[in-house]
Amino acid sequence: MQNPSSIDSWQHSHVFDEGNPLAERNTRWVVVITAIMMVVEIAGGWVFNSMALLADGWHMSSHALALGLSVFAYGAARRFATDVRFAFGTWKIEVLAGYTSALLLVLVAGLMLYQSVERLISPSAIHYDQAIAIAAVGLLVNIVCAWLLKDGHSHDHGGHHAAGAHDHQAHGHHHDLNLRSAYVHVIADAATSVLAVLALIGGKYWGASWLDPVMGIAGAILVAVWAVGLLRDSGRVLLDAEMDAPVVAEIREVIDASPVKATISDLHVWRVGKGMYSCIVSLVTEADATPDYFKKQIQIHEELVHISVEVNKRST
């Protein structure tokens, strides 16, 4: 019988995610840079009457808030990592931040679309030289921010694997959804900056003033499409709707290949960190086998960090 004094040997940490310090630090810098450029673009859009520039500024305002949420989420996840109230760790704080920033983007996309259509119906004069200069600076800022976040993005995907282990990255398991939220925010904003520059140049040199609001509409659609994608991905994690993940099929394959024949009667798999899953498996078998017997087989898949196995012997 296990000695009660050794109970610690049966316990384990529920801190399933090591965080992403490099991404957190770089995101702080991006928040500051983005907030400054946001003010410049929105002010410039109103003063110089450019809808494309204004739309880009509003888009950047959503980034400033969303990136701020990303920084807050990293800090909160780290601060409460050992809080016993969180049954499976605090990683989903970061996912929640990504989901919230996507909701904000949906609202901003609606505002951009409304203002662009209004300007398309009722056009007004645009100060092209000043607007082009500001849009170009905005694009440069976005490139710098993307470079900062890409450094953390690459760091996040550089995790090592045990020798002989299968390539979990091929399954897309190691995405930091909070970092992805920040990174794609900046990439999307860079795209709308390009649209703004093209629209303003077209208006100045070819008299196509309609390009400005049309590019604003295109930017709104771009933001909306990206927001829906992030809502879908982060929502699935928050709702534990990932029973179609590759690791689920891998668990079934392990049990099917086991020397001791068993049937899965119940299986629950959900994500508890970047590329890390927890699972509960209920098995029915006619042989005498312990839960540890099957657990050791399932543990071959390193992304499974919290495994519970129940074995029920079929009556003969």
C-alpha positions as CSV (number, residue, x, y, z in Angstrom):
1,M,0.0,0.0,0.0
2,Q,1.3,3.4,-0.9
3,N,2.7,5.3,2.1
4,P,0.6,8.4,2.8
5,S,3.7,10.4,3.4
6,S,4.6,9.9,-0.3
7,I,1.4,11.4,-1.6
8,D,3.4,14.1,-3.4
9,S,4.7,11.5,-5.8
10,W,1.2,11.1,-7.1
11,Q,0.5,14.8,-7.6
12,H,1.6,16.9,-10.5
13,S,1.5,20.5,-11.6
14,H,-1.4,22.0,-13.5
15,V,0.8,24.6,-15.2
16,F,0.6,23.1,-18.7
17,D,1.9,26.1,-20.6
18,E,5.3,27.8,-20.1
19,G,4.1,31.1,-21.5
20,N,5.9,33.1,-24.2
21,P,8.2,35.8,-22.5
22,L,9.7,37.0,-25.8
23,A,6.3,37.5,-27.4
24,E,5.0,39.2,-24.3
25,R,7.9,41.7,-24.3
26,N,7.7,42.5,-28.0
27,T,3.9,42.9,-27.8
28,R,4.4,45.6,-25.2
29,W,6.6,47.5,-27.6
30,V,4.1,47.0,-30.4
31,V,1.2,48.4,-28.2
32,V,3.1,51.7,-27.6
33,I,4.1,52.1,-31.3
34,T,0.6,51.2,-32.5
35,A,-1.1,53.6,-30.1
36,I,1.0,56.5,-31.3
37,M,0.4,55.8,-35.0
38,M,-3.3,55.2,-34.4
39,V,-3.7,58.8,-33.1
40,V,-1.7,60.2,-36.1
41,E,-3.7,58.3,-38.7
42,I,-7.1,59.1,-37.3
43,A,-6.3,62.7,-36.8
44,G,-4.8,62.9,-40.3
45,G,-7.8,61.1,-41.9
46,W,-10.2,63.7,-40.4
47,V,-8.0,66.7,-41.2
48,F,-7.1,65.7,-44.7
49,N,-10.5,64.1,-45.5
50,S,-9.2,60.6,-46.4
51,M,-11.6,57.8,-45.8
52,A,-8.9,55.1,-46.6
53,L,-6.5,56.8,-44.1
54,L,-9.3,57.2,-41.5
55,A,-10.3,53.5,-41.9
56,D,-6.7,52.5,-41.5
57,G,-6.5,54.5,-38.3
58,W,-9.7,53.0,-36.9
59,H,-8.4,49.6,-37.8
60,M,-5.2,50.4,-36.0
61,S,-7.2,51.6,-32.9
62,S,-8.7,48.1,-32.7
63,H,-5.1,46.7,-32.8
64,A,-4.0,49.0,-30.0
65,L,-6.9,47.7,-27.8
66,A,-6.5,44.1,-28.9
67,L,-2.7,44.1,-28.4
68,G,-3.2,45.6,-25.0
69,L,-5.5,42.7,-24.2
70,S,-2.8,40.3,-25.4
71,V,-0.3,41.8,-23.0
72,F,-2.8,41.7,-20.2
73,A,-3.6,38.1,-20.9
74,Y,0.1,37.1,-20.8
75,G,0.5,38.8,-17.5
76,A,-2.7,37.4,-16.0
77,A,-1.9,33.8,-17.2
78,R,1.5,34.1,-15.5
79,R,0.3,35.7,-12.3
80,F,-2.5,33.1,-11.7
81,A,-0.6,30.1,-13.0
82,T,-0.6,28.3,-9.6
83,D,-4.0,29.6,-8.5
84,V,-6.0,26.5,-7.4
85,R,-9.2,27.9,-8.8
86,F,-8.0,27.1,-12.3
87,A,-8.6,23.4,-12.7
88,F,-6.5,23.0,-15.9
89,G,-4.2,26.1,-15.7
90,T,-4.6,29.6,-17.0
91,W,-3.7,29.2,-20.7
92,K,-7.3,29.9,-21.8
93,I,-7.0,33.5,-20.4
94,E,-4.8,34.1,-23.5
95,V,-7.3,32.4,-25.8
96,L,-10.1,34.5,-24.3
97,A,-8.1,37.6,-25.1
98,G,-7.8,36.5,-28.7
99,Y,-11.6,35.9,-28.9
100,T,-12.3,39.3,-27.3
101,S,-10.1,41.1,-29.8
102,A,-11.8,39.4,-32.6
103,L,-15.2,40.6,-31.4
104,L,-13.8,44.2,-31.3
105,L,-12.6,43.8,-34.9
106,V,-16.1,42.8,-36.0
107,L,-17.4,46.1,-34.5
108,V,-14.6,48.1,-36.1
109,A,-15.2,46.5,-39.5
110,G,-18.8,47.6,-39.3
111,L,-17.8,51.1,-38.5
112,M,-15.3,51.2,-41.4
113,L,-17.9,49.8,-43.8
114,Y,-20.5,52.4,-42.8
115,Q,-18.2,55.3,-43.1
116,S,-16.7,54.2,-46.4
117,V,-20.2,53.7,-48.0
118,E,-21.2,57.1,-46.7
119,R,-18.2,58.7,-48.3
120,L,-18.7,56.8,-51.5
121,I,-22.3,58.2,-51.8
122,S,-21.3,61.7,-50.7
123,P,-17.6,62.3,-51.8
124,S,-15.6,65.2,-50.6
125,A,-12.2,66.8,-51.3
126,I,-9.0,64.9,-50.1
127,H,-5.6,66.4,-49.3
128,Y,-3.7,63.7,-51.1
129,D,-0.1,64.7,-50.4
130,Q,-0.5,64.8,-46.6
131,A,-2.7,61.7,-46.5
132,I,-0.2,59.7,-48.6
133,A,2.7,60.7,-46.3
134,I,0.8,59.6,-43.2
135,A,-0.4,56.3,-44.8
136,A,3.2,55.5,-45.9
137,V,4.5,56.1,-42.3
138,G,1.6,53.9,-41.0
139,L,2.7,51.1,-43.4
140,L,6.3,51.4,-42.2
141,V,5.2,51.2,-38.6
142,N,3.2,48.1,-39.3
143,I,6.2,46.4,-40.9
144,V,8.3,47.2,-37.8
145,C,5.5,45.8,-35.5
146,A,5.1,42.7,-37.7
147,W,8.9,42.1,-37.5
148,L,8.8,42.4,-33.7
149,L,5.9,40.0,-33.3
150,K,7.3,37.5,-35.9
151,D,10.3,37.1,-33.7
152,G,8.1,35.9,-30.9
153,H,5.9,33.9,-33.3
154,S,9.0,32.0,-34.6
155,H,10.1,31.4,-31.0
156,D,6.8,29.9,-30.1
157,H,7.0,27.4,-32.9
158,G,10.5,26.4,-32.2
159,G,9.7,23.9,-29.4
160,H,11.8,20.8,-29.4
161,H,10.5,17.2,-29.7
162,A,11.7,14.0,-28.1
163,A,13.8,11.8,-30.4
164,G,11.6,9.6,-32.5
165,A,8.4,11.5,-31.7
166,H,6.1,12.3,-34.6
167,D,5.9,15.8,-35.9
168,H,3.1,17.5,-33.9
169,Q,3.8,20.8,-35.7
170,A,2.4,19.3,-38.8
171,H,-0.9,19.1,-37.0
172,G,-0.8,22.8,-36.1
173,H,-0.8,22.1,-32.4
174,H,1.8,24.7,-31.3
175,H,0.0,27.9,-32.2
176,D,-0.1,30.6,-29.6
177,L,-3.6,31.9,-30.2
178,N,-2.9,35.1,-28.2
179,L,0.3,35.8,-30.3
180,R,-1.5,34.8,-33.4
181,S,-4.2,37.4,-32.6
182,A,-1.5,40.1,-32.1
183,Y,0.5,39.1,-35.2
184,V,-2.4,38.9,-37.6
185,H,-3.8,42.2,-36.3
186,V,-0.6,43.8,-37.4
187,I,-0.5,41.9,-40.8
188,A,-4.1,42.9,-41.5
189,D,-3.4,46.5,-40.7
190,A,-0.3,46.5,-43.0
191,A,-2.6,45.2,-45.8
192,T,-5.1,48.0,-45.2
193,S,-2.2,50.5,-45.1
194,V,-1.2,49.3,-48.6
195,L,-4.8,49.7,-49.8
196,A,-4.9,53.2,-48.4
197,V,-1.6,54.2,-50.1
198,L,-2.8,52.7,-53.5
199,A,-6.2,54.5,-53.2
200,L,-4.6,57.8,-52.5
201,I,-2.1,57.5,-55.3
202,G,-4.8,56.5,-57.7
203,G,-6.9,59.5,-56.6
204,K,-4.1,62.0,-56.9
205,Y,-2.6,60.9,-60.3
206,W,-5.6,59.4,-62.1
207,G,-8.5,61.3,-60.6
208,A,-10.0,58.1,-59.2
209,S,-11.3,59.6,-56.0
210,W,-13.8,56.8,-55.7
211,L,-10.8,54.5,-54.9
212,D,-10.5,56.0,-51.4
213,P,-13.9,54.8,-50.1
214,V,-13.7,51.6,-52.1
215,M,-10.4,50.7,-50.5
216,G,-12.0,51.5,-47.1
217,I,-14.8,49.0,-47.9
218,A,-12.1,46.4,-49.0
219,G,-10.3,47.0,-45.7
220,A,-13.5,46.5,-43.7
221,I,-14.1,43.2,-45.5
222,L,-10.6,42.1,-44.8
223,V,-10.9,42.9,-41.1
224,A,-14.3,41.1,-40.9
225,V,-13.0,37.9,-42.6
226,W,-10.0,37.7,-40.3
227,A,-12.1,38.4,-37.3
228,V,-14.5,35.5,-38.2
229,G,-11.5,33.2,-38.6
230,L,-10.1,34.0,-35.2
231,L,-13.5,33.8,-33.5
232,R,-13.9,30.3,-35.0
233,D,-10.5,29.1,-33.9
234,S,-10.5,30.6,-30.4
235,G,-14.2,29.8,-29.8
236,R,-13.5,26.1,-30.5
237,V,-10.8,26.1,-27.8
238,L,-13.0,27.9,-25.3
239,L,-15.9,25.5,-25.9
240,D,-13.6,22.4,-25.9
241,A,-14.9,21.6,-29.4
242,E,-11.8,19.9,-30.7
243,M,-12.8,16.2,-30.8
244,D,-11.8,16.3,-34.4
245,A,-8.2,17.1,-33.6
246,P,-5.6,14.6,-34.9
247,V,-4.6,13.6,-31.3
248,V,-8.1,12.1,-30.8
249,A,-7.5,9.7,-33.8
250,E,-4.1,8.9,-32.4
251,I,-5.5,7.9,-29.0
252,R,-8.0,5.6,-30.8
253,E,-5.1,4.1,-32.9
254,V,-3.1,3.3,-29.7
255,I,-6.0,1.5,-28.1
256,D,-6.8,-0.4,-31.3
257,A,-3.1,-1.5,-31.5
258,S,-2.8,-2.5,-27.9
259,P,-1.8,-6.2,-27.2
260,V,-4.7,-6.3,-24.7
261,K,-7.9,-5.8,-26.6
262,A,-10.1,-3.0,-25.3
263,T,-13.0,-0.9,-26.6
264,I,-13.3,2.8,-26.0
265,S,-16.7,3.4,-24.4
266,D,-16.1,7.1,-23.6
267,L,-13.4,9.6,-24.7
268,H,-13.0,13.3,-23.8
269,V,-10.1,15.4,-25.2
270,W,-9.6,19.1,-24.7
271,R,-6.7,21.6,-25.0
272,V,-5.0,22.9,-21.9
273,G,-2.0,24.7,-23.5
274,K,-0.3,25.4,-26.8
275,G,-0.1,22.0,-28.4
276,M,-1.0,20.3,-25.1
277,Y,-4.1,18.3,-24.4
278,S,-5.8,16.5,-21.5
279,C,-7.9,13.4,-22.0
280,I,-10.2,11.0,-20.1
281,V,-10.5,7.6,-21.6
282,S,-13.0,4.9,-20.5
283,L,-12.3,1.4,-21.7
284,V,-14.1,-1.9,-21.7
285,T,-12.0,-5.1,-21.8
286,E,-12.3,-8.8,-21.0
287,A,-8.7,-9.1,-19.9
288,D,-7.2,-8.2,-16.5
289,A,-5.4,-4.9,-17.2
290,T,-4.8,-1.9,-15.1
291,P,-5.4,1.8,-16.1
292,D,-1.6,2.3,-15.9
293,Y,-1.1,-0.4,-18.6
294,F,-3.1,1.6,-21.1
295,K,-1.9,5.0,-19.8
296,K,1.7,4.1,-20.6
297,Q,0.8,3.3,-24.2
298,I,-1.2,6.5,-24.7
299,Q,1.7,8.6,-23.2
300,I,3.7,7.9,-26.4
301,H,2.0,11.0,-27.7
302,E,3.8,13.8,-26.0
303,E,1.1,16.4,-26.5
304,L,-1.0,14.5,-24.0
305,V,0.0,16.0,-20.7
306,H,-2.9,15.0,-18.4
307,I,-4.3,11.5,-18.9
308,S,-7.0,9.7,-16.9
309,V,-7.9,6.1,-17.8
310,E,-10.8,4.1,-16.5
311,V,-10.9,0.3,-17.2
312,N,-14.1,-1.7,-16.9
313,K,-14.0,-5.4,-17.2
314,R,-16.8,-6.9,-19.3
315,S,-18.8,-9.6,-17.5
316,T,-18.5,-13.1,-19.0
